[in-house]
């Protein structure tokens, strides 16, 4: 078959998209939302019509970021953001990952938690992956939050593109991991709300390390080519 005869991947009859869950009325809390990635995700989700709360260790910083972004975003301290969110995205720095989640175990009980943290180190040769004792940041989150429903997603996104108001479409796939089909379907529905973005199921949490580690490769790509590279999964 000639390449011109191949239909676009999302419309391929062999790989139909599942019916998306209706999450339009749910509130998304972004912990660490004053950092570049968290701020960018908050902006894109709010722009897509989602109710968004930015969380930070300091409520004042969260309020300032929320005011700057507008779009009805609310700024609160991490604990209050976790309490009010129906879904909670974790975007804190790796160094503060365990401490933050330990402190919020009660507030996050029963919540759908989406871990997007990448355990990385940096030296003179560039970025490199760190393997936590639990196996990955997502598995560490699951161990620290036994009463939460932990998934993983949003690892490979460029904060530069997310926060740029001139970028209308974020052209990338998002690998979604988790041990509950219902929860990964919900996270996929959340990613699909952002124009150009598509959630793709990538396995259980035990597969999270290689997804997190791939960010080190993308950083190398971006530095070499002065780009903001993301990922596209073909034939799905």
Buried (B, 14 or more C-beta within 10 A) or exposed (E): EEEEEEEEEEEEEEEEEEEBBEBEEBBBBBBBBBBBBBBBBBBBBBBBEBBBBBBBBEBEBBBBBBEEBEBEBBBBBBBBBBBBBBBBBBBBEBEBBBEBBEBBBEBBEEBBBBBBBBBBEEEEEBBBBBEBEBBBBBBBBBBBBEEBBBBBBBBBBBBEBBBBEEBEEBEBBBBBBBBBEEBBBBBBBBBBBBEBBBBBBBBBBEBBBEBBBBBBBBBBEBEEEEEBBBBEEEEB
